[in-house]
Amino acid sequence: MSDIRSSYTDDINFYRGWSARSLAERYGTPLYVYSEAVLRARCRELMAMCPVEGFGVNYSVKANTNPAILAVCREEGLTVDAMSPGELYMDELAGFGPDKILYISNNIDPEEMRSAIARHLTVSVDSLAQLELYGSLNPGGDVMIRINPGIGEGHSDKVITAGKETKFAISPELLGEAFALLEKHGLRLRGVNQHIGSLFMQPDGYLKAAGILLACVKAFPRKLRDQIEILDFGGGFGIPYRKYDGEARLDLKALGEDLARQCEAYRQETGYRGRFLVEPGRYVVAESGILLGRVEAVKNNGENRYAGTNVGFSVLVRPAMYGSYHDFEIYAERQEDRPLMEQTVTGNICESGDVLAKKRLLPEIKEGDILGVLDAGAYGYAMASTYNQRLRPAEVLIREDGTLQLIRRRETFEDLAAALC
């Protein structure tokens, strides 16, 4: 029999012949489930979006760092970034070599900078202080700088990464000082990058920022401009989280064509023959992941109905941290139609803010149901914690042929104590 609410995953054959209930029974819950088919489809969409010579996709691995996921991205031709030694370690486990990794640094210490330099990585710095540090540790080396285009965009103030209210990047008025530091240390300017924020669904802000970056670099001293091999426009490509409301997708084709026009014009004006990169994280992996949880308790407090699950914010923090929206599917045998009602879906963490959705209109949720949190492949497990000493969940990858691969086991109590002295 069909499930209570599963038309989206049914339509795209997400589970490849498996049922969500059978996966929950086999591996337990909470459980992150990924679709290789969806992941590859998103990689290919991105790689084909911009018809200009030198275009490439640099996956922001902070969205999901599991090496099995990263290996698929590598096979599809994406390069990756790293923002920490741990992310770099995962990139290397997935088979990326130094020529396929950008190290996007932010307020890192000398030891971490030395490690990136020793691995012959291209390092991007986003302050004069970090440029000075890099130059002192690697005089004569290659470096990228991250500039602030002055405009930011995102679904929350917490994810806007450009403009005056952000910690990131070098302001354009300080570029003269940056150029002086490049000369002081004999550094070669290998590239320039930027990032305006996360989860835009309309391309206007992104295209405007791209134009600002190209105009800024075009005004660089010719000697520096001719050194540049990488121009990275950043990311923030959004996905439709409100699938059951019919939310439209980002028009990737139109975005790519407009971006290509800007890039081609820049090539014609400057003779540039390097790479143009975009830096999506969420778009690559979000829709490839679904988080399965079990409904443990349903109750009413006054007029409010609560469906309590074992998916606390230690497993998925986005709703609690950003107020983010995720659609739900309800996996239980449809023996009868269930009425629609307002329900607040909560987790099992001892915090009032442990809420996945407030007063959401859904078919009646009952104890024992398996709940599927859609679009959980980005910033899901990567931001999970052991708060309340809850164990982090397992991760399973459904391969294109339908075979199952456990790509991370569920944590144990021994894991909680593994680092104790």
N, C-alpha and C positions, 0 to 999 in steps of 0.2 A: 504494500500500500504506500501511497505517496506521503510525504511529510507535511506538517502543518504549514510551513512557510519555507520554501526552498526553490522557488521558480528561477531565481537568478543562477544559482549553481547548477540547477538542472539544465538550463538553456545552454550554458557554456561547457557542460560535461566536466565540471571542475574536478569531481572525485573519481573520474575515469572508471566507473563501474562499482566503486566502493560506496558504501553509505557512511555518512558522518557518524551514525550511531555505532556501526561496526568498528570504525577507527577509534572512537572513544572507548569502546569495550576492550579493544586489543591493546591500546597504549595508555589508557587512563586519561584523565583530564586534570587540570587544563592541558591542552595540547595544541601546538602550532602545526598546521598542515599547509604545505606549499605545493603548488602545481608547477611542474617543470614546463608544461605547455604554455601556460599563461606567461611565465617568466621569459621564455624565449620569444614569445610574440611581442612583448613590450620592448625587449632589447632590439629586435629587428625593426620595429616601428621607429625607434629613436635613431638607429644607424642609417635609416633611409630618409630621414626627415628633411635633410638640408642638402640640396644638389649643388654643392660647391666643392671645388678641389681642396683637399686638406681637412675636410670636416671629420670630426670624431666625437665620441661620447666617453666622458670620464665619469664613471660611476662613483658617487659619494658613498663610500662603504659604511659610514656611520648609520645609514638606514637599516642595514642588515649585514652582519659580518660573518655569517656562517660560511666556512670555506666551500661547502657543497654548492651554495648559492653563487658564491664568487666564481667558482670554476665554470659554471654555466655562462656567466657574464664574460669570462675570458674566452670561452669557446665561440661566443657570438661577436668577438672583436672589440669589446669595450676595454678601455684602460680604467685604472682605479686611482683613488686618492687614499691617503691615510692622514689622520690628524693626531695620532698617538702611536707609541711603540707597539701597543697591543693590536691596533688596527693594521699596522705594518706587518706584524707577525702573521695575522690572518691572511693578508694579501699574499704573503710569501708561501704560506701553506697551500693556498689555492693555485700556485704555480706562476704568479706574476713575477717577472724579472724587473730589475731597476729601471729599465727603459719604458716600462708600462705603468709606473707608479709615480704620482706627484705627491710630495709631502707638503700638506697645507697646514702650516704651523700657526699657532696662536699662543703667545705668552709662554713659550717653552724654555726649559732651563738649558744650560750649556751641555750637560751630558746627553740630553735628547737630541740637541742640534748636532753634536759630534757623531752620534749614532747614525743619523740620517746622512750626514756627509760621508761617513765611512762606507756606507752602502751605495754611494755614487747615485743618490737620488736627486732629482730636481726638487729643490726646496723653494716654497713660496713664503715670503715674510710679509707681515701686515702692520709693521710699525718701524719707525726709525731706529728704535732701540734694538729690535730684533735684526734689522739689517746691519747695524753696527756689530752685534754679536756674531752674526754669520760671517761678516767680513773679517773679523778678528780671528775666527777659527779656520776660515778657508780662503785666505787671500788669493786672488787670481781665479777664483772659482766662478761657476755659473749660478745665477740666482733668478727667481721670479719675485715680483712685487705685487701685492694685492692693493688695488686702489678702491676708493670709495666714490661711486658715481654720484652721490648726493641724493639719491632717491631709493626708497626701500618699499618692499611689498611683501605681504604674508597674511596668513589667516589669524595670526595672533601677534601682539607686540613682542612676544618672546621669541619669535622666529624671524623678525625683520633684521636683516644683516647689513643694511646700508642706510645712509642718511646720518643725521647728526646725533640720533639717539641710539647709537650702537657702539660696541667696543671694537668692531672689526675695521681693518684696512687703513690705508694712508690717505689722508685728505689731499685733494689736488693741489691746494695751496702749499703743501709741504714737499711737493715733488722736487723742487730745486734742492732742498736739503738731502733728499734721497739720492739725487744724481751726484751730489758732492760726495756722499758716502760710497757710491759705486766707484767713483774715481779714486778716492782715498785708498780703498782696498784692492784696486785693480780688478774689480768684479765685472763679469760679462752679464748683461741683462738678457737672460734667455727667454723670459716671458712676462706677461702681465695678465692678472686675473681679477675677477670681481664676483660678487654674489649679492643679490638684492633681497633675498628672503625666500620663504617656502610656501608652496601651495597657491600659486596663481592659476586662475582658470581663464583669464583673458590675457592675450599676448602683449597688449599695448605698453605696459610698464617695462616688460622685459626688453622689447624692441627699442624703446627709448633709451634704456640703460646701455644696451649694446651700441647704439649710436654714440652715446656719450663716451664709452670706452674707446671706440675707434677714433673719434675726434680728438680725444685726449692724447692717444698714442701718436696720432698723426702730427701732433704739435711737439713731440719729443725732439730733442736734438738729433739730427740725421745720423750721427755716429751711433747713438744708442738705439734708435729705431731700426737701423739695419741689422743689429745684433739679434733682434727678437725672432724667435721660432715658434712661440706658442701664444695665442690670444684666447683666453678662457673666459667666456661670458657668464659662467656660473650656472646655477640651476633654479630650483623651486617649482618645476613643472607639476601642476596639480592633477589629481585624479578625481573622478566623480564619486564622492563618498555616499551620496544620497541616491543609491541605485534604484531603490524601490519607489522613489519619487520621479524617476526618469531624468535625473540631472544629466545635462549634456557634457560630452567630453571636451577637453581642450582640443582645439583644432590644430593638431600638430603639423599637418601639411601646410596650412596657411602660415603658421609661425615659421616653419622651415624655409618656405619660399621667400618671405619677407627678410628673414635673416640672411639668406643667400644673396639677395640683392645688395644688402649693405656690405657683405663681405666681398662680393665681386667688385663693387665700386671702390672699396678700400684697396683691393689688389691692383686695380687699374691705376689708381692715383699714386700708389706708393711703390709698386713693384714687389710687394710682399709675396713670399712663396712658402710661408710656414703653415702651421696648423691652426684651425679654428675649433675650439672645443666648447661643448656644453657640459654641464655638471649636474645631471639629474640623479637623485637618489630615490626619492619616493616613487616617481613614475616607473622606475625599473622594477621595483619589488612589491609595492603596496598591494596591488591586486592579486599577486600570486600567493598571498597568505591569508588563511582563515584561522582564527583562534576558537577552539572548541572548549566549552565549559559545561558544567552540569548545574542544573537548578536544584538547590538543596532545600530551600524553604520559601514559601509564599505566605504573605500575611498582609493584613490591613492595619495601619495606624491611623485612626480616624477615617477620613475619606480617601487616604492615600494607600494605594496598593503597591506592595514591594515584592519583587522577585529576586530572591537572594541566591547568588551563584558562587562558585568557587573561583571566579575570575576577578581577583582583587587587583588594586592598582600596582601591586608588586609584579603582576604578570603583564598588564597593559596600563601604562600610566597616562597615556595621551588624554583621555577624557578628563581625568582629575587635574592634570597639569595645564592643559590648554583649553579645556572645554570642548574638545574635539568631538565630532559626530561620527559614529560608526553605525551602519545598518546591521540588523540582526536577522538571522534565520532561526527557525524553531524546528528541531528535528525530533519528531515523535510520530508514531503511526496515526494517520488521519482516520480515526474511527467515526468521528463526527466533527462537524464544523464547530469552531470555537468562536465566541463573540469577540469583537474588537473592544478593547478597553484601555484606559490610560494606566500605564504601569511604570514604575521606577525600577530600573535594573541595577542591582548593587553587587558588590563583591564581598569578600570575607576578611577584609582588613579592619582592624579596630580603629577606624577613623570615620568621622561623619562625611568626609569628602570622598569616600570610596564609592563613587557612583559612576556607572557606565552610561546611563541615559536617564534623564529626568522626565517623568510623565509622558512617556512615549506611547503612542497609539499603536497597539500590536494585538494580534490574536492572544487570547488568554494563555498565559504561561503557567505551567503546572510543575509541581515537584517531580523530579525524575527526567524532565525534558533535557535534551542536549541543545545548548544554545551555540550558534555560530556567529562570531563577530567578524564581519566582512572587512576586507581591505586592511588586514592586520600585519601584512608582510613587511611594512616599513615602520621603524621606530616602535616595534613591538618587543620581541625578545631582546633587541639591542639595548633597550632602556629598562629591562626587567631588573628586579632586585630581590634580596632576601629579607626585606622588611617584615617585621613580625616573625622572622625566621621561617617564613614560608619558602618551600623549595621551588626553585625555578623549573619550568616545565620541559618536557621533551619536544623535539622538532622532528617532523616526518616529511619527506619529500616524495610526492607521487610522480614517478617518472612518466614520460610521454606514453610508454607502452602499458602503463597501469601498474607496474611493479612498485612496491613500497620500499623506501630506504630510510631507516632511522638515522638521521644526521646529527642528532644530539640526544643523549640519554637524559632521563629525568634525574635531577639532583637527588642526593641521599643526605641523611643527617650527618654522615661522615664527611661529606663535602663541606658542610657548614663549619666543621671543626678543623678542616685540613690545614689552615694557615695559622692555627693557634700554637703558641710556644709553651 
